[in-house]
Structure formats: C-alpha cells, structure tokens
C-alpha cells in the first residue's frame, strides 16, 4: 500500500550533531533530499526512494536504507518504522570509504 502523505522524521541524537556541523549549502541539499524521500521513504523495490543496505564488508546495516547526494559526496542512512510511519535518520556524513557505514552501525549498536 502506498502512503500518500509524508512520514514523520526523527533523528538519532548524533545525527542532529551531524546536521549542525554542515555548512549552509550542504545543509540545504541535505534538507531538500530528506524532504523528497520523506514523501515515500520505502525501498525502491516497493516503489519508494530508499536504497536498501545489507551486510557488506562485515558491516551489518540490514533494515537500513540510504540516500546518496552524489555531487556533495554525502550519504544519509535511515531506518523506517512502518507502524509509526516514521523515518529515523541515523547519520549524515561524507562517504569517505566505508566510514559513514561503520559509524551508522556503531550508532545502532551493531
């Protein structure tokens, strides 16, 4: 079933710090991308915008999705909580190797 209205957004405590540390132009790009994906954060396989993450290189992000800001080189990792129609942002960071994904797994206690 396709959800027609926006999902609620919540942030991991550290993700709020990520946002605060962004410069103005990148912050605007991140906000725009989140607003777009908020309309349908489901995986692409279900008609949404999210790119599913899994268990790669020993980093288990199963159940997480990502948004890629290719030009800026940033990644946004999030989870969806379907019952609450909530999209929880875990991390917003530069892609630098696999560091963004390692930090996301750490924030999730994995």
C-alpha positions as CSV (number, residue, x, y, z in Angstrom):
1,X,0.0,0.0,0.0
2,X,1.4,3.4,-1.0
3,X,1.4,6.0,1.7
4,X,0.3,9.3,0.2
5,X,1.2,11.7,3.0
6,X,4.6,12.5,4.5
7,X,6.2,10.3,7.1
8,X,7.4,11.8,10.4
9,X,11.1,12.4,10.6
10,X,13.1,11.7,13.8
11,X,16.9,11.9,14.3
12,X,19.4,9.9,16.2
13,X,21.0,12.2,18.8
14,X,24.3,12.1,16.9
15,X,22.6,12.8,13.6
16,X,21.4,16.1,15.0
17,X,25.0,17.0,15.6
18,X,25.8,15.9,12.0
19,X,23.3,18.4,10.7
20,X,24.6,21.2,12.9
21,X,28.1,20.6,11.6
22,X,27.2,21.0,7.9
23,X,27.9,24.2,6.0
24,X,25.0,26.2,4.6
25,X,24.8,25.0,1.1
26,X,25.3,21.3,2.0
27,X,22.7,21.7,4.8
28,X,20.2,22.9,2.2
29,X,21.0,20.0,-0.1
30,X,20.6,17.5,2.8
31,X,17.3,19.1,3.9
32,X,15.9,19.0,0.3
33,X,16.9,15.3,-0.1
34,X,15.3,14.4,3.2
35,X,12.1,16.2,2.3
36,X,11.9,14.4,-1.0
37,X,12.5,11.0,0.4
38,X,10.1,11.7,3.3
39,X,7.2,11.6,0.9
40,X,8.0,7.9,0.3
41,X,11.0,6.5,2.2
42,X,10.2,2.9,1.4
43,X,12.8,0.8,-0.5
44,X,12.9,1.3,-4.3
45,X,11.8,-2.4,-4.5
46,X,8.5,-1.1,-3.0
47,X,8.2,2.0,-5.2
48,X,10.0,4.3,-2.7
49,X,13.2,6.4,-2.9
50,X,15.3,4.4,-0.4
51,X,18.3,2.3,-1.4
52,X,18.5,-0.8,0.8
53,X,21.6,-1.5,2.7
54,X,22.6,-5.0,3.9
55,X,25.5,-6.8,5.4
56,X,28.6,-5.8,3.5
57,X,32.3,-6.0,4.4
58,X,31.3,-7.1,7.9
59,X,29.1,-4.0,8.5
60,X,25.5,-5.1,9.2
61,X,23.1,-2.4,8.2
62,X,20.2,-4.8,7.4
63,X,16.9,-2.9,7.7
64,X,18.5,0.4,6.9
65,X,18.3,2.5,3.7
66,X,20.4,5.3,2.3
67,X,20.1,8.5,0.4
68,X,23.0,9.4,-1.9
69,X,23.9,13.0,-2.5
70,X,26.3,12.3,-5.3
71,X,27.6,15.8,-6.1
72,X,28.2,16.6,-2.4
73,X,29.5,13.2,-1.7
74,X,27.3,12.7,1.3
75,X,25.3,9.7,2.5
76,X,22.2,9.7,4.7
77,X,21.5,6.4,6.4
78,X,18.0,5.9,7.9
79,X,15.5,3.4,9.1
80,X,11.8,3.3,8.6
81,X,9.4,2.3,11.4
82,X,6.3,1.4,9.4
83,X,3.8,1.2,12.3
84,X,4.5,4.8,13.3
85,X,5.1,6.0,9.7
86,X,8.4,7.3,10.9
87,X,11.7,7.8,9.1
88,X,14.6,7.9,11.6
89,X,17.8,9.5,10.4
90,X,20.9,7.6,11.8
91,X,23.8,9.5,10.2
92,X,24.6,12.2,7.7
93,X,28.2,12.2,6.6
94,X,30.7,12.2,3.8
95,X,31.0,8.8,2.1
96,X,34.8,8.6,2.8
97,X,35.5,4.9,2.2
98,X,33.1,2.9,4.4
99,X,33.4,5.2,7.4
100,X,29.9,6.5,7.2
101,X,28.5,3.0,7.2
102,X,30.8,1.9,10.1
103,X,29.7,4.8,12.2
104,X,26.0,4.1,11.3
105,X,26.4,0.5,12.6
106,X,28.1,1.8,15.7
107,X,25.2,4.2,16.4
108,X,22.8,1.3,16.0
109,X,24.8,-0.8,18.5
110,X,25.8,-3.4,15.9
